[in-house]
């Protein structure tokens, strides 16, 4: 059982770690999902699922009020090669997280990247606001 053995009770396989993270997250224990996602990123960063693990970690951290850590996780998703809508969402959430963390300069820089890459993007208004581009 995961509760007794902690995160080490789960095999070091990406699928198992992601399943454990989902079980923790969906059962109302978002903080308990973080060690599983961290293990994916530490041991399996070349796996195709690593960008999604980083994104999920960022969402959890942001929702837990840990915006600066969330921003780092979203930026990690980007660095790991997030593609398509995952890339757009990670970039938008990185801007939001940096803005919420009070890192206006980094939020603005990321917002400019978003506007350049997604000039008609789904999150354009939010990105412009959190990135201070509307001021």
Secondary structure by P-SEA (a helix, b strand, c coil): cccccccccccccaaaaaaaaaaaaaacccccaaaaaaaaaaccccccaaaaaaaaaaaaaaaacaaaaaaaaaaaaaaacccaaaaaaaaaaaaaaaaaacaaaaaaaaaaaaaaacccccaaaaaaaaacccc
